[in-house]
Amino acid sequence: MNKKSTKHRRNHSYHAITFKLTRGQYKSLRNYCKARKTTPIKLIKKNIERFISHYEYGVPEELYLCENQLNLFDDSDVN
């Protein structure tokens, strides 16, 4: 008999994030989740997945905001 090796599970630590919704927002979220047959937690995690997966060790410099982020009147465009 071959003894199968068991996979070791990685220990995860979790952090709770809380925010408040108005009664209308909560009702809307609940109705949407019911229609899509999902849970509010799965819906929220799916929608913020791109923010919570790629920046664990750092954020690229181009994503930081600078004080001159909006430049409506650039002199180089004028002929």
Buried (B, 14 or more C-beta within 10 A) or exposed (E): EEEEEEEEEEEEEEEEEEEEEEEEEEEEBEEEBEEEEEEEEEBBEEEEEEEEEEEEEEEEEEEEEEEEEEEEEEEEEEE
